[in-house]
């Protein structure tokens, strides 16, 4: 029997026995629905962490030199924490030494920061912002552009002009209903002239990236951030991941020489890239994806058992029909193909319905909770493939029983 003919006969049986067909595909539908939903949530979280977090917060093809790691997803003992605190600070002299060691073409920037409470003549008690003392290349490394005004230039950075570029949230909260360009923002009683407002950045892990203020490192901003004590970090960017790895080794050797570390001694500084910061997240992601596939598989097993039972009932109910078909020349493989096609069609339809419901459930989760979601195309194909596999496996025994029926005995069946 041709496959298309077998599928047509299967769809005819589904239309005739609507209620039975519905209960048959219910188990597969539920299993696939939760598989799509769980994988979509995990995929959305992964995309959020690996793209938004790595791109906006850490930067593309970048790494940072810091006293201690800025991101630590694992547990840390008190002894480890104390050892980190005893490390020597990263100073401006270290930063300039790193710049001299880097090859031409590599980007480099100093970044120092501190949470502060600014004031303006319009708002005296607004929310805290992240004040940053930076060198000019940080804007290119972080891919920051202004919506209004301009960034400070190399001349202003060299002479330490008291100018700042602010995020959109700072502009809205401290200059409500006003154009902040040319107005004064005061931090720690130091006045700064606003010369630019950045494009909207959004949030990463609850940190509002639009609530930031950037000033030249050599300006009074370094007093605001206490840069003389310990720099937050030095950011280095390569043109690609391979060059980034080479630059990391250059910076490591430079810092080990400056800190007079002997061979075999561990680094007393941190080199943190998006890859190193997210290593533990990647291992967690594997387990989440595995759980997202294994747990809904229980529903698919239940669905397979239901399909097998329903198909066995169908064989018993249609014994006489099978006898008539065999007496008219139907071969064993025709009967086998018909019942396999019915079970597989049922299961695939259940999987398709589950995919649609899973996508809908993922969107509801995204709208009702802070969890980001993103439907992974591979999960759709896996779901449909699992549906077909469940139909074939669960229908194999009933179809085999139907194909082995003796036509004379089947015709006598009432």
Protein Blocks (a to p, Z undefined) as FASTA:
>chain_A
ZZklmmmmmmmmmmmmmmlmmmmmmmmmmmmmmmmmmmmmmmmmmmmmmmmmmmmmnogh
iacddfbdfbdfbdcdfklmmmmmmpccddfklmmmmmmmpcghiacddddddddddddf
kbmbbcddddddddfklmmmnopacfehcdddfklmmnopacddddfklmmmmmghiafe
hpacdeehiacddfbdcddebjeehiafklccdddfklmklmmnommmocfbdcdddfbf
klmmmmmmmmmmmmmmmnopaehiacfbdcddfklmmmmmmmmmmmmmmmmmmmmmmmmm
mmmmmmmmmmmmmmmmmmmmmmmmmmnopafklmmmmmmmmmmmmmmmmmmmmmmmmmmm
mmmmmmmpmbdcdddfklmmmmmmmmmmmmmmmmmmmmmmmmmpcfklmmmpZZ
